Amino acid sequence: MGKDVPRVGAVGCGGIFNHAHMPAYLGIDSARLVGFYDVDLKQAQRAKERYAQMLQKITNGKSAIPEIRAWRWVSPDEIVENFRGNIDELRVYENPEDLLANVDIVDVCTPPKWHVEYAVMALETNVNAMTEKPMSRTWWEARKVREAIAKSKAFYQLNDDNVFHPRFQIFKNVIEEGAIGEAKHVWLYRGSHGPEPRAWFWNPEVGGGGCLMDYGTHAVTTSWYLVGFDKMPVKVKSDSIRKSHKHRPIEGRLQSIDVEDDAHIRILFEDRENGNWITASIEATWSRPLVGTGDPSFGFVRIEGTEGVAKGYQDEAGNNFVKVSRTGFGDKLVAVPRIEEEKDSFENEIGSFVKSVQEGRPSLCNEEIGIGTMEILGAAYLSEVRGRTSVSLEEFRDFCEDFGRRYPNEKVSSAIIEYLMQPYR
């Protein structure tokens, strides 16, 4: 690792950063995690100390040297030497401005309410920004990133690790090579039994909504990736967005929830070149998944094409495959590389953005994909409020613009959230 590699600063040093992003940097040779900021400075300090300990254990020979994701072979001695140098660079910053003055890329891992704020702050100072999903709480505030990009020399990436997950890349390959003909329908289901210990997840003012803003973001962005980001989302319909398990123990107190915990929606994507369309059916849940078997957090995927079907398959040994059933020609299993939990997907997403920055190219999962995903999610909520009628994205934009005319700019997003969350109060 040379001295000219991009320096990365973390904004928000809580759960997703500590458990997923931070360990990923150990396996990335093309960037260096050096800075930590959190509104809770003690949390930033703990994150810095934890990362220093991880580096120290490797340099002292107490932990295995990680397999480095690099475009060149890196010797164990070089890895250890780089880690020693990295320990000396680690800094905690008391404000985001000082952090941005000392990094090339910012990794925003705050709750959604502050994703856009920190991304825009970075872009306005020509610091590249990647934010955890969802991009924002609403489509209205997500557009601020587009406005900042237009005036910036920096790039933006929506960090939806599913897009960079080996499993979904195999599905993408199957579709692109025509193994099932033209894709017609995607079924994608993601969920868990809910993030009970973390109160902010259940606060719509902070998260923008419930399970649809969490696993739904994954499912929407991933289904769009699978059918092709060149396809245009046209209409969205709620089949059911509801409170299923209405009482939850949140931070030690059993209480009623104010957001949805089970959502089923449909999206119509259109190919503007030939007029063909593809439907995506999505389940996102913090209650009991209704579709699929096995680990609900890993998801259920089924893609129907004009000449066959592709779906996830796991054998008795726990090996994962994409099972391709081509009409009239039997089945074929395409192996999915084994991964260490989600380690590869987070290394892939961070490493991919670093490579984009180094080459001066926009990320595949850029601001337009993030904004489009927020548009789809908002239209789904509006569909539920309107009695589960289909809502075009043009209708949804008009709905938001109406709020923009009636409220001060800084209050528009909160007003939209309040309106869309009324079924769950």
N, C-alpha and C positions, 0 to 999 in steps of 0.2 A: 504494500500500500504506500503510494507516494504521498508527499506533502500537499499535492495539489488536488487530492480527492475532495469531493463535496463534504462540507461539514453540516451535520444535521442537528437541529435543536428540537426538543420535545416541548410542546405546549399542552399541559394536561397530563399529569403523571399518576393517574388512577388505574382502575382495573384493566382496561383493554391495553393500555400502554405497558404496564408491568407484566401482564401475563402473555401477551402476544407480540407486540411490537419490539419491546426491549430485547428479548432473547433472539429475535430475528437478526438484529444488527451484528451478532456474533458470527453469523454465517455469510455476511456480505462484505466483500473485499473492496467494492467500488464506492463506499461511503463510510463516514466515521461519525458515530453518535458522540457529540461533545457537550451539548447544553441541555439544561433542564429548567423549566418554568412551570409553576402552578400557583393559583391564587392562594393555596395553602402551601407556604414555603417549606413547612416541615415535610409535606408529602414529596415535594421536589427534592429535598435533601435526602429523604429515604430512598428515592429512586436512584439518585446519583450514587449513593453508598452501595446500593444493591448491585448496580451495574459495575462499579469498581470492584466489588467482591467477585463477581462473575469473571471479570477479566483477570483478577489477581489469582484466582484458583487455577486458571489455565496457565498463566505464566509461572506459577509455582509447581506445576505438574500434578495438582490435586484433582483436576478435571480433565477429561479428554479434550484434545485439540479438535475444535469443530471442523466439519467438512465445509470449506469455504466455497461460496458461490462466486466464481470468478471466471473471466475470459482467458485467463492464463493460469499455468500451474503455479501454486504458491507453496513453498516449502514449509514444513512445521517450524523451523527456526525463524523464518520470516514472519509467520503468523504470531509467534510468541513475542518477537521484537516489536511488531506493530501494536500488539495489545499493551505492552509496557508503555509505549509512547502515548497510547490512547488514555491510559489511567491519569497521566499528568495533565491531559487537556480537559478533563471533566470539570464543568462549572455549573453552579446553581445561580440563576439570575432572579433578581427581585422584581423585575418588571419585564414585560414582553419586548419593549423597545430595545433594551440592552441586549437581549438574546438575539433579536433580529439583526442587530448590528454586527454580530459575530458568527453568523451561520449563512449557509447557502441555500439550505432547504429547511422548512419547518414541517414537523409531523404533528398535526393537530389531533389530539385525542381527548378533548373535553366533551362534556355532554353536548347534544346537538344545538342548544340555544346559542352557543358561542362559536360554532364551527365557522360560520360566515364572517363573523367579526374578526377572528384571528387570521383567516385566509386572506381577507381583503387587506388587513394591516400588513401582512407579509408581501402581498403582490404590489401594494403601493410603494414599497421600499425595494422592489425588484428582487425579492426573496421568493424562491419557488415554494409552493404550498401544496401539501397533500392533507386531506382531512378524512377522518373516519366517516363511515356511513352512519346515518343519512347525511347528505350534503348540508342540509339545513332543517328547519322546522316546517317551512312552507316554500312553495314555488316563488312567492313574492320576494322573499329575502334571498333565495338562491341566485336570483338574477344579478345581485350586487357583485357576485364573483365574475360574471361575464363582463360587467362594466369595468371592473378593476383590471381584468385581463386585457381589455382593449387598450388600456393606457400603460401596460406593464411590459417589461422585457422578460418576465418570468413565466413559468408554466404552473398549471394546476392539475391535480389528479384526485378523483374520488377513490378512496381506498376501500373498495369492496373486494375483499380477498377471494370471494367465490369466483370472480372473473379470472383470477390467476390460479385457481385450484386445478391440480392435474386432472381430477375427475371431470370437471366441466370442459376442460380443454379437449379431452377425448370425445365427449359428446359433440363439441363443436367440429372436430375433425370428421366425425361420422356424417354430420349434416353436409359439410362442405364438399366431401368427396362423393356425395350422391348415393351413399350406401342404402338410404331408405327413400330415394327419390326426392321430390320437393317436400319440405316440411309443411305440414298442415296445422298441427296442434301440438302445443307443448303443455305438459302438466308438470308443475314444479311446486313442491311442498316443503316448507321449512318451519321448524318450531322447537320449542322446549316447554317445560312446565312453568316457565316464567322466572324473571330476575327478582324474586322476592326481597333479598337483602338490600337492594339498591333502590332507595325511595324515589330518586329522580326519574327512573324509568316510568313510574306511575303518575308523574306530574305532567300533564299535557303542555303546560306553559314552558317547561324545560325540554321535553322530548318531542313535542309537536303532535303526539298521539301515543298509541300503545303498540301492540304487536306488529301492526302494519308498518310502523315507522322503524321497527327493528328487523325482524325476519322478512317482513314484506319488502323492505328495501333490497335485501339480498335477492329475493325471488324475482322482483321486477327487473333489476339491472341484469341479473344472470339470464333470465328468459330473453331479454332484449339482445344480449350478447350472443346467445345461441341462435336466434333467428337472423341476426345480423344487425349491427348498429346502423346500416344503411336503410333498414326498414323503418317506416314511420309509424309511431303509435297514433291511432286515429280516435278510437272510442274506448271507454272504460265502463264496466258495469259491476256493481256490487251484487254478489249472490247472497251474501250475509256478512255483515260486519257487526259484531255483537259482544256483549259481556256474557261469557259462558260460566266461568268460575268467579262469582261476583264478590266474594270475600277472601282476602289474602292476608297472611301474616307478613307485614312489611315493617322492617326494622323493629321486630319484636312485638308489634301491635296488630291484632286482627282487625281489619278495617275494610270498608267498601272501596272498590276501585272506581276511578273516574275516567278510565280509558277502555277501549276495546281489548279483549284478550283472545279473540278468535276472528279471523277474517278470511273470506273466500271471494275472490274477484276474478273477472275476465278482462283481457286486454285484446283489442283488435289491432294488429300490425298490418300495414299495407306496403307492398312493393310498388313504389311510384313509377318504376320503369315499365312494368307489365300489368299492373292492376291486381295482381294476385294478393291474397291476404292470408295471414296466419293468426290463429287464436292462441293465447296463452291463458291457461287456467291456473290460478295461484291460491295456495293456502298458506297463511302465515298465522302461527298460533303461539300463545303462551298458556294454552290449556291442553287438552288431550288431542293429539292429531287424529283426524278422522280418516286419513288416507295413508296407505303405505305401512310398511313394517320395519322393524329394526330401529336404529338410532334416529329419532326425529330431527336431531340437530344436524345430522349428515344429509337428511333430505330424501325425498322421493322424486325421481325424474322419469318421465315417459314422454317420448317424442314420436308422434305418428306422422308418417310421410305418405306420399302417393304410392310408394312401392314397398313399404315395410314399416317396422317399428323398432325403436331403440329404447332401452330402459336399463336402469341400474340392476345389477345382480351381484350377490355375494355367495361364495361357495361355503362348504362346511368348515373350511380352514380359516375363514375370515378374509379371504382374498377378494378384492373388488374388481368388477368387470363392467363394461358396457355390453349388454347383450343385444346383438343386431339380428332381428328376425326379418329376413327379406322374403317377400311373398313368393312362394313356390320354390324357394331355394334353401330352406332350413335356417338354422341358427349359427351365429358366429360370436365367440366371446373375444372382446378386445380388453386386454389387461389394463388396469389403472395402476400406475406406480404406487408402491407402498409409501405412505408418508408418516412421519412422526407427529401424530395428532394433526394440528393445522400448521405445523412449522413451515412446510414448503410453500403454502399459499401466502403467508405473510412475508416470507423472504422474497417470493416472486413479485408481490405487489410493490414492495419497497425497492427492490433491485431494478424492476422495470421502470419505475419513475426516475430513479437515479440515472439509468441509461438514457432515458428520454431527455433529461436535462443536459447530460454530457454531450448528446448528439444534436441538441437544439431542435428537438421534434416534440410536438404535443403528444401527450399520453393517449393511448387508445381509450382509456376511461377518463375522458377529460371533462371540462366544466359543462359542455353541452349534454353529455350523457347524465351528469348529475342533475342538471336543471330539468331534463326530460323525465327522469325518474320521479322527481318531486312533483312534476305536473301530473303524472299518472297516479301517484298516491293521493294527491289532493282531489283529483277527479273521482277516485274511488270513494273517498269519504263523502263527497258531494252527492254521488249516486245513492248512497245509503240514506242521506238526509232527505233526498227527493223521492223516497219510496222505491229505491232500487231500479230506477230507470237508467238507461244508458246515457252517458254524458260524453260529448265530444270534447276534445282538448281545447277547441276554440271556445266552446261554451264555458269551460272552466276558467280560461283566461279572462273572459268577459266578466265572470263572477268575481274574480280577484280585482279586476280593474274598478269594478263598482265600489268595492271596499276602499280602494285607493282614493276614490273621489270623496268618500264620506268620512275618512279618518286621517289624522296627521300621519305622515309617513312612518314615524317611529312606532305607531300603534297599529298599523295595518295587519301585521302578522299575528299579533295577539287577538285581534278582532276576528280574523279568519279562523284561527284555531278555536276560539270560543264558539263560533257558529258551527263548525264541523264536528265539534265534540259534544254538541247538545244531546244526542241520543244516549250518551253514556254518563250523564250527570245524575 
